[in-house]
Amino acid sequence: MYKLLIVDDEPLVREGLRESISWEDYGFTMVGEASNGAEALARMADAQPDVIITDMRMGVMDGLNLIHSVKKDYPRVQIVILTAYNEFTYAKAAIDNDVFSYISKPALNEEIISVFCRLREKLDEELRIKDQLSSYQNYRTDELLLQLLLNPKPSKESICNFTRCLGAPEKEDYFIALLEIEADKQTAYTPHAQHLSLVLGERLDYHLSISKNCICRANLSLTDTALLVFTESHDFQQQILFLKDISEYFSRTADTALTIGVSATFRNLSSIHQAYTQAQKAVAAKSRAGSGKIIDYMEISGLSTETPALSIADINEIIGSLVGGEERQVKLAVNKYFDSLENRIVDLQIVRSSITELTTAALQRVFSNSYTLQLVFGRNIRPASDIQELSTTAEIRTYTLAFFERILLNVQCMKSLQISLKQYSPIVNDAIAYITANYAKDIKIANVAAQLHISESRLMHLFKHETGKTFNNFLAEYRVRLAETIMKSGHYKIYEISDLVGYKNPITFRKAFYKIVGSIPSKYKQQGAPDELS
């Protein structure tokens, strides 16, 4: 039955349409009435009609505006105009908006019924085509999945085609379940095997319809079916609940055992062949585990299912080495963690969470403002989102090492200035903090003194006494050492770096750089190739 909504400002017309025509005899059921266009639009979401029959001249919102709104927001809804006003404007609007039919009042029931019979044929044809497209879509998806399962190195294009066809995200946890009907070779291609395949297929269709997870299947043979299951659960028992239901239903209905092999959980679809191979090995283990069971690849392989996370002590140790500029210790600690993930079926989300906690804690400890952060990394860095985009432990390891290498450049800059806030008085500490936060501006010692509520001469004396440098010399050296760090990042040209660190005149920057480093900026930059943080 197709759903019909009647819109007319005359109650007698609505009643006549409702009572004088047996709509269900012609394939329609009434889902509501409205006295104007605004009222009809308010009922669209709940009624969800397939067809609207509407008058044109009505108060509040007329039929013309109703048609425009419906065709914009509900383009698949068919519209029939029933009006006493045969104006050219309305006829043109009907044509422009692809209105199905235009009926003039007064109209005989036979005329209205004839229009709606033709409309039902049109809707039936659209539904038939939609079903054919859906069947083809399912067939296409199954075929693409089969190609991915059998190809050890699927192309990015084939993966994109599959995810687009299935409507599933490319990066979401999934596993492969291989279902094998226990039929011997002599009966594998008999009508009995075909019957067993139909029983299993019916149950799979049911679960594909009711499952909250995105599931796709590929029929390998009459007795073998592979399922690709996307899941948000990391609980194995929770993941396989629907497989248990399929197994029990099949065994009870077909009086035949169904063995199911389940792979580990993966995230990147480029690893789908590996997951399929694991599921095959799990099914092959039925000689030990027994037929008619759900066999977990990780369990039969003796692989660890626990992914280690960085402890608070681990994080503090790495950050301590980082702050101390101990590059070797930082790299050793990071590599030690990733080495511990070898020979495991890794839960990548645990790894991502650990490294996100580590990297964000490092940023908080080392940097006090976003401006310096941008200079060191060459962009607005967001470890929490960056790390979520990485698909393997190898990618996360590379990112983490490059991340700390970039920070160590900045730490070494601070060390070269021998800045240790613990050794200075609060006033000098505050002055240094002001420099590190405002070095890109035109800083005058008078402004800093005013900010710290101290005389300029007193600040100059304390600063020189405690740091061994005048305020202006310290500021110049900080800017130059920071410029060194920025050069090593490889993201800026010399004139850009000059401006970034507070020298608006590149010649002044060149002189200051040469005085402190002993080399002009252009030659210094050529000494090493930039690193990239991917």
C-alpha positions as CSV (number, residue, x, y, z in Angstrom):
1,M,0.0,0.0,0.0
2,Y,1.2,3.5,-0.9
3,K,0.5,6.2,1.7
4,L,-1.7,9.2,0.8
5,L,-2.0,12.6,2.4
6,I,-4.9,14.9,1.4
7,V,-4.5,18.7,1.5
8,D,-7.5,21.0,1.0
9,D,-8.9,24.0,2.9
10,E,-12.5,22.8,2.3
11,P,-13.6,20.1,4.9
12,L,-16.3,18.8,2.6
13,V,-13.7,18.2,-0.2
14,R,-11.5,16.3,2.2
15,E,-14.4,14.3,3.5
16,G,-15.6,13.5,-0.1
17,L,-12.2,12.3,-1.1
18,R,-11.9,10.2,2.1
19,E,-15.3,8.6,2.1
20,S,-16.3,8.3,-1.6
21,I,-13.3,6.4,-2.9
22,S,-12.2,3.0,-1.6
23,W,-8.5,3.9,-1.7
24,E,-7.3,0.5,-0.5
25,D,-8.9,-1.2,-3.5
26,Y,-6.5,0.8,-5.7
27,G,-3.4,0.3,-3.6
28,F,-3.4,3.4,-1.4
29,T,-4.0,4.0,2.3
30,M,-4.8,7.4,3.8
31,V,-2.3,8.6,6.5
32,G,-3.7,12.0,7.2
33,E,-5.3,15.3,6.1
34,A,-4.3,18.9,6.2
35,S,-6.2,22.2,5.6
36,N,-3.2,24.1,4.2
37,G,0.4,23.7,3.0
38,A,2.0,24.6,6.4
39,E,-0.1,22.0,8.2
40,A,0.8,19.4,5.6
41,L,4.6,20.1,5.9
42,A,4.3,19.7,9.7
43,R,2.8,16.2,9.2
44,M,5.3,15.0,6.6
45,A,7.9,13.6,9.0
46,D,5.3,11.5,10.9
47,A,3.0,10.5,8.0
48,Q,5.8,9.9,5.4
49,P,3.4,9.9,2.5
50,D,4.2,8.5,-0.9
51,V,1.6,10.7,-2.6
52,I,0.0,14.1,-1.8
53,I,-3.2,15.3,-3.4
54,T,-3.5,19.0,-2.9
55,D,-5.6,22.1,-3.7
56,M,-3.8,25.2,-4.9
57,R,-5.5,28.2,-3.3
58,M,-5.4,27.8,0.5
59,G,-4.7,30.1,3.4
60,V,-1.4,30.2,5.5
61,M,0.5,28.4,2.7
62,D,-0.9,27.7,-0.7
63,G,-0.4,24.6,-2.9
64,L,2.3,26.2,-5.0
65,N,4.6,26.8,-2.0
66,L,3.8,23.4,-0.6
67,I,4.9,21.8,-3.9
68,H,8.1,23.7,-3.9
69,S,8.9,22.7,-0.3
70,V,8.0,19.0,-0.8
71,K,10.0,18.7,-4.0
72,K,13.0,20.3,-2.2
73,D,12.9,18.2,1.0
74,Y,11.0,15.1,-0.2
75,P,11.8,14.7,-3.9
76,R,10.5,11.1,-4.1
77,V,7.0,12.1,-3.0
78,Q,4.5,12.2,-5.9
79,I,2.0,15.1,-6.1
80,V,-1.4,15.3,-7.7
81,I,-3.1,18.7,-8.0
82,L,-6.9,18.9,-7.5
83,T,-8.1,22.5,-8.0
84,A,-10.9,24.6,-9.4
85,Y,-8.5,27.3,-10.6
86,N,-7.2,26.5,-14.1
87,E,-4.7,29.2,-14.2
88,F,-1.6,29.1,-16.5
89,T,0.7,29.8,-13.4
90,Y,-0.5,26.7,-11.7
91,A,-0.2,24.5,-14.9
92,K,3.4,25.8,-15.4
93,A,4.2,25.1,-11.8
94,A,3.0,21.6,-12.2
95,I,5.2,21.0,-15.2
96,D,8.3,22.7,-13.6
97,N,8.0,20.7,-10.4
98,D,7.3,17.3,-12.1
99,V,3.8,17.0,-10.7
100,F,2.2,13.7,-11.7
101,S,-1.2,15.0,-12.7
102,Y,-3.4,18.1,-12.7
103,I,-7.1,17.5,-12.1
104,S,-9.8,20.2,-12.4
105,K,-12.6,20.5,-9.9
106,P,-15.3,19.4,-10.0
107,A,-14.0,15.9,-10.9
108,L,-15.7,12.6,-11.1
109,N,-14.4,9.8,-8.9
110,E,-13.7,7.8,-12.1
111,E,-11.3,10.5,-13.2
112,I,-9.5,10.6,-9.9
113,I,-9.3,6.8,-9.7
114,S,-7.9,6.6,-13.3
115,V,-5.2,9.0,-12.3
116,F,-4.3,7.1,-9.2
117,C,-4.3,3.8,-11.0
118,R,-1.7,5.2,-13.4
119,L,0.2,6.6,-10.5
120,R,0.2,3.2,-8.8
121,E,1.7,1.6,-11.9
122,K,4.4,4.2,-11.9
123,L,5.2,3.6,-8.2
124,D,5.2,-0.1,-8.8
125,E,7.7,0.2,-11.6
126,E,9.9,2.5,-9.5
127,L,9.8,-0.1,-6.7
128,R,10.7,-2.9,-9.0
129,I,13.7,-1.0,-10.4
130,K,14.7,-0.1,-6.8
131,D,14.6,-3.8,-5.9
132,Q,16.6,-4.8,-8.9
133,L,19.2,-2.1,-8.1
134,S,19.3,-3.3,-4.5
135,S,19.9,-6.9,-5.7
136,Y,22.6,-5.8,-8.0
137,Q,24.2,-3.7,-5.3
138,N,24.2,-6.7,-2.9
139,Y,25.7,-8.9,-5.7
140,R,28.3,-6.2,-6.5
141,T,29.3,-5.9,-2.9
142,D,29.6,-9.7,-2.5
143,E,31.8,-9.9,-5.6
144,L,34.1,-7.0,-4.4
145,L,34.4,-8.7,-1.0
146,L,35.4,-12.0,-2.6
147,Q,38.1,-10.2,-4.6
148,L,39.5,-8.6,-1.5
149,L,39.5,-11.8,0.5
150,L,41.5,-13.7,-2.2
151,N,43.9,-10.9,-3.1
152,P,47.0,-10.7,-0.7
153,K,47.7,-7.1,-1.8
154,P,44.4,-5.3,-2.7
155,S,44.8,-1.9,-4.3
156,K,43.5,1.3,-2.6
157,E,41.1,1.7,-5.5
158,S,39.5,-1.7,-4.9
159,I,39.2,-1.0,-1.2
160,C,37.6,2.4,-1.9
161,N,35.2,0.8,-4.4
162,F,34.2,-1.8,-1.8
163,T,33.6,0.7,1.0
164,R,31.7,3.0,-1.3
165,C,29.5,0.2,-2.5
166,L,28.9,-1.2,1.1
167,G,28.5,2.2,2.6
168,A,30.9,1.3,5.4
169,P,33.9,3.3,6.8
170,E,37.3,2.3,5.5
171,K,38.8,2.5,9.0
172,E,36.7,0.6,11.5
173,D,37.5,-2.5,13.5
174,Y,36.4,-5.7,11.8
175,F,37.0,-9.5,11.7
176,I,36.4,-12.3,9.3
177,A,34.2,-15.3,10.2
178,L,34.4,-18.3,7.9
179,L,31.3,-20.6,8.1
180,E,31.7,-24.2,6.9
181,I,28.8,-26.6,6.6
182,E,30.0,-30.1,7.6
183,A,29.2,-31.9,4.4
184,D,31.5,-34.6,3.0
185,K,32.9,-34.3,-0.5
186,Q,30.5,-36.9,-1.9
187,T,27.5,-34.7,-0.9
188,A,29.0,-31.3,-1.4
189,Y,27.3,-30.7,-4.8
190,T,24.0,-32.6,-4.3
191,P,20.5,-31.2,-3.8
192,H,20.9,-31.9,-0.1
193,A,23.9,-29.6,0.0
194,Q,21.9,-27.0,-1.9
195,H,19.2,-27.3,0.7
196,L,21.7,-26.8,3.5
197,S,23.1,-23.7,1.8
198,L,19.6,-22.2,1.5
199,V,18.9,-22.8,5.2
200,L,22.2,-21.1,6.1
201,G,21.6,-18.3,3.6
202,E,18.1,-17.6,5.0
203,R,19.5,-17.2,8.5
204,L,22.3,-15.0,7.3
205,D,19.9,-12.7,5.5
206,Y,17.9,-12.4,8.8
207,H,21.0,-11.4,10.8
208,L,22.2,-9.0,8.1
209,S,18.8,-7.3,8.4
210,I,18.6,-7.1,12.2
211,S,22.3,-6.6,13.1
212,K,23.4,-3.2,14.5
213,N,26.8,-4.0,13.0
214,C,27.7,-3.6,9.3
215,I,28.0,-7.1,7.9
216,C,28.8,-8.3,4.4
217,R,29.1,-11.8,3.1
218,A,30.7,-13.6,0.2
219,N,29.6,-17.1,-0.9
220,L,32.8,-19.1,-1.6
221,S,30.9,-22.4,-2.4
222,L,27.7,-24.2,-1.4
223,T,29.3,-25.2,1.9
224,D,31.6,-22.2,2.6
225,T,30.6,-18.6,3.4
226,A,32.8,-15.7,4.5
227,L,31.4,-12.8,6.6
228,L,33.1,-9.5,7.0
229,V,31.9,-8.0,10.3
230,F,32.5,-4.4,11.4
231,T,32.3,-4.1,15.1
232,E,32.7,-1.5,17.9
233,S,33.0,-4.1,20.6
234,H,36.4,-5.3,21.8
235,D,34.7,-8.1,23.8
236,F,35.2,-11.4,21.8
237,Q,32.2,-13.0,23.4
238,Q,30.0,-10.0,22.6
239,Q,31.3,-10.0,19.0
240,I,30.3,-13.6,18.3
241,L,26.8,-13.7,19.9
242,F,25.1,-13.6,16.6
243,L,27.4,-16.3,15.2
244,K,26.3,-18.6,18.1
245,D,22.7,-17.9,17.2
246,I,23.4,-18.8,13.5
247,S,25.2,-22.0,14.5
248,E,22.5,-23.2,16.9
249,Y,19.7,-22.4,14.5
250,F,21.4,-24.1,11.6
251,S,22.2,-27.2,13.7
252,R,18.6,-27.4,14.9
253,T,17.0,-26.8,11.6
254,A,19.3,-28.7,9.2
255,D,20.5,-31.4,11.7
256,T,24.0,-30.7,10.4
257,A,27.0,-29.2,12.2
258,L,28.3,-25.7,11.2
259,T,32.0,-24.9,12.0
260,I,32.9,-21.2,12.3
261,G,36.4,-19.9,12.3
262,V,37.0,-16.3,13.5
263,S,40.0,-14.2,12.8
264,A,41.6,-11.6,15.0
265,T,40.3,-8.0,14.9
266,F,41.8,-5.7,12.3
267,R,41.2,-2.1,11.3
268,N,42.8,-1.5,7.9
269,L,41.0,-3.2,5.1
270,S,44.3,-3.7,3.3
271,S,44.8,-6.6,5.8
272,I,41.6,-8.3,4.9
273,H,43.4,-11.2,3.2
274,Q,45.4,-11.8,6.3
275,A,42.2,-11.9,8.3
276,Y,40.6,-14.4,5.9
277,T,43.7,-16.6,6.1
278,Q,43.4,-16.6,9.9
279,A,39.8,-17.6,9.7
280,Q,40.7,-20.5,7.3
281,K,43.4,-21.7,9.8
282,A,40.8,-21.5,12.6
283,V,38.4,-23.7,10.6
284,A,41.2,-26.1,9.8
285,A,41.8,-26.6,13.5
286,K,38.5,-28.4,13.9
287,S,40.4,-31.6,13.8
288,R,41.7,-30.7,17.2
289,A,38.9,-28.5,18.5
290,G,36.0,-30.5,17.1
291,S,33.4,-29.8,14.4
292,G,30.4,-27.7,14.9
293,K,32.2,-25.1,17.1
294,I,33.2,-21.5,16.9
295,I,37.0,-21.5,16.8
296,D,39.0,-18.4,17.7
297,Y,42.2,-18.0,15.7
298,M,44.0,-16.1,18.5
299,E,43.2,-18.9,21.0
300,I,44.5,-21.8,18.8
301,S,47.6,-19.8,17.9
302,G,48.5,-19.1,21.5
303,L,48.8,-15.4,20.8
304,S,48.5,-12.9,23.5
305,T,45.2,-11.0,23.5
306,E,46.4,-8.4,26.0
307,T,47.9,-5.2,24.5
308,P,50.3,-3.5,27.0
309,A,49.6,0.2,27.8
310,L,52.2,2.7,28.9
311,S,52.0,3.2,32.7
312,I,52.1,6.5,34.4
313,A,55.7,5.7,35.5
314,D,56.6,4.9,31.9
315,I,55.2,8.3,30.7
316,N,56.9,10.2,33.5
317,E,60.2,8.5,32.7
318,I,60.1,9.4,29.0
319,I,59.0,13.0,29.7
320,G,61.8,13.3,32.3
321,S,64.4,12.2,29.7
322,L,62.8,14.6,27.2
323,V,63.0,17.6,29.5
324,G,66.6,16.7,30.2
325,G,67.3,16.6,26.5
326,E,68.4,12.9,26.7
327,E,67.6,12.0,23.1
328,R,69.0,8.5,23.3
329,Q,67.0,7.6,26.4
330,V,63.8,8.9,24.9
331,K,64.2,6.9,21.7
332,L,65.2,3.7,23.7
333,A,62.0,4.0,25.9
334,V,59.7,4.6,22.9
335,N,61.2,1.7,20.9
336,K,61.1,-0.5,24.0
337,Y,57.3,0.0,24.2
338,F,56.7,-0.7,20.5
339,D,59.0,-3.7,20.6
340,S,56.8,-5.1,23.3
341,L,53.9,-5.2,20.8
342,E,55.7,-7.6,18.5
343,N,54.2,-11.1,18.1
344,R,50.8,-9.9,19.5
345,I,47.4,-9.4,18.0
346,V,47.4,-5.7,19.0
347,D,44.4,-3.7,20.1
348,L,45.3,-0.5,18.2
349,Q,43.0,1.6,20.3
350,I,45.0,0.9,23.4
351,V,48.2,1.8,21.6
352,R,46.6,5.0,20.3
353,S,45.3,5.9,23.8
354,S,48.7,5.3,25.4
355,I,50.7,7.4,22.8
356,T,48.1,10.1,22.9
357,E,48.4,10.4,26.6
358,L,52.2,10.4,26.3
359,T,52.4,13.0,23.5
360,T,49.9,15.4,25.0
361,A,51.6,15.2,28.4
362,A,54.9,16.0,26.7
363,L,53.4,19.1,25.0
364,Q,51.9,20.3,28.2
365,R,55.3,19.9,30.1
366,V,57.5,21.5,27.4
367,F,55.4,24.2,25.9
368,S,53.7,27.1,27.5
369,N,52.0,28.7,24.5
370,S,50.6,27.7,21.1
371,Y,52.8,30.1,19.2
372,T,56.0,28.3,20.1
373,L,54.3,25.0,19.4
374,Q,53.4,26.1,15.8
375,L,57.0,27.2,15.2
376,V,58.5,24.0,16.4
377,F,56.1,21.7,14.4
378,G,55.4,24.0,11.5
379,R,51.6,23.6,12.0
380,N,48.9,23.4,14.6
381,I,49.6,19.9,15.9
382,R,46.8,17.8,17.3
383,P,48.2,14.4,18.5
384,A,44.9,13.2,19.7
385,S,43.4,13.4,16.2
386,D,46.6,12.7,14.3
387,I,47.2,9.4,16.1
388,Q,43.6,8.2,15.5
389,E,44.2,8.4,11.7
390,L,47.1,5.9,11.9
391,S,46.3,2.3,11.0
392,T,49.3,0.3,12.2
393,T,51.8,0.2,15.1
394,A,54.6,0.9,12.6
395,E,52.9,4.1,11.6
396,I,52.3,5.1,15.2
397,R,56.0,4.4,16.1
398,T,57.3,6.5,13.2
399,Y,55.0,9.4,14.2
400,T,56.0,9.2,17.9
401,L,59.8,9.2,17.2
402,A,59.5,12.1,14.8
403,F,57.3,13.9,17.3
404,F,59.9,13.6,20.1
405,E,62.8,14.4,17.7
406,R,61.1,17.7,16.9
407,I,60.5,18.6,20.6
408,L,64.1,17.6,21.4
409,L,65.3,20.4,19.0
410,N,63.4,22.9,21.1
411,V,64.7,21.5,24.4
412,Q,68.2,21.6,23.1
413,C,67.6,25.3,22.2
414,M,66.6,26.0,25.8
415,K,69.6,24.0,27.1
416,S,72.0,25.9,24.9
417,L,70.8,29.1,26.7
418,Q,71.2,27.3,30.0
419,I,67.7,28.1,31.0
420,S,66.7,26.4,34.2
421,L,63.9,28.2,35.9
422,K,64.7,26.5,39.2
423,Q,68.0,28.4,39.7
424,Y,66.5,31.9,39.3
425,S,64.5,34.2,41.6
426,P,60.7,34.6,40.9
427,I,61.3,38.0,39.2
428,V,63.9,36.7,36.8
429,N,61.8,33.6,36.1
430,D,58.8,35.8,35.3
431,A,61.0,37.9,33.0
432,I,62.2,34.8,31.1
433,A,58.7,33.5,30.9
434,Y,57.7,36.9,29.4
435,I,60.4,36.6,26.8
436,T,59.5,33.0,25.8
437,A,55.8,34.0,25.4
438,N,56.4,37.4,23.6
439,Y,59.8,37.1,21.8
440,A,58.1,37.7,18.4
441,K,57.0,41.1,19.6
442,D,59.0,44.3,20.0
443,I,60.1,43.7,23.6
444,K,61.5,46.5,25.7
445,I,62.9,46.0,29.2
446,A,60.9,49.0,30.3
447,N,57.7,47.2,29.3
448,V,58.7,44.0,31.1
449,A,59.6,45.9,34.3
450,A,56.3,47.6,34.2
451,Q,54.6,44.3,33.8
452,L,56.5,42.9,36.8
453,H,55.9,46.1,38.9
454,I,59.6,46.7,39.4
455,S,62.0,49.5,38.3
456,E,63.9,49.1,35.1
457,S,67.3,49.5,36.8
458,R,66.4,46.8,39.4
459,L,65.3,44.3,36.8
460,M,68.5,44.9,34.7
461,H,70.6,44.4,37.8
462,L,68.9,41.1,38.9
463,F,68.8,39.7,35.4
464,K,72.5,40.3,34.7
465,H,73.5,39.1,38.2
466,E,71.5,35.8,38.0
467,T,71.8,34.8,34.3
468,G,75.2,36.3,33.5
469,K,73.6,38.0,30.5
470,T,72.0,41.4,29.9
471,F,68.3,41.3,29.2
472,N,68.8,42.4,25.6
473,N,71.6,39.8,25.1
474,F,69.5,37.1,26.6
475,L,66.6,38.0,24.3
476,A,68.8,38.1,21.2
477,E,70.3,34.7,22.0
478,Y,66.9,33.2,22.7
479,R,65.6,34.4,19.4
480,V,68.6,33.1,17.5
481,R,68.6,29.7,19.2
482,L,64.9,29.4,18.5
483,A,65.6,30.4,14.9
484,E,68.0,27.4,14.7
485,T,65.3,25.1,15.9
486,I,62.8,26.5,13.3
487,M,65.4,26.0,10.5
488,K,65.8,22.4,11.4
489,S,62.1,21.9,11.0
490,G,62.5,22.8,7.4
491,H,59.1,24.6,7.1
492,Y,60.2,28.2,6.6
493,K,62.4,30.4,4.5
494,I,65.1,32.6,6.1
495,Y,63.1,35.9,5.8
496,E,60.0,34.1,7.3
497,I,62.1,32.8,10.3
498,S,63.5,36.3,10.8
499,D,60.0,37.7,11.2
500,L,58.7,34.8,13.3
501,V,61.4,35.2,16.0
502,G,60.9,39.0,16.3
503,Y,63.4,40.5,13.8
504,K,61.4,42.6,11.3
505,N,64.6,43.6,9.5
506,P,66.3,40.5,7.9
507,I,69.7,42.3,8.0
508,T,69.5,42.8,11.7
509,F,68.6,39.1,12.1
510,R,71.5,38.1,9.9
511,K,74.0,40.1,12.1
512,A,72.6,38.8,15.3
513,F,72.6,35.2,14.0
514,Y,76.3,35.5,12.8
515,K,77.4,37.0,16.2
516,I,75.9,34.2,18.2
517,V,76.2,31.1,15.9
518,G,79.3,32.1,13.9
519,S,77.6,31.4,10.6
520,I,75.2,33.3,8.4
521,P,71.6,31.8,8.4
522,S,71.7,30.7,4.7
523,K,74.9,28.6,5.2
524,Y,73.7,27.2,8.5
525,K,70.4,26.0,7.0
526,Q,72.2,24.2,4.2
527,Q,74.1,22.0,6.7
528,G,71.3,19.6,7.2
529,A,68.1,18.4,5.5
530,P,64.8,19.1,7.3
531,D,62.9,16.3,9.1
532,E,59.2,15.8,8.4
533,L,56.6,14.9,11.0
534,S,54.0,12.8,9.2
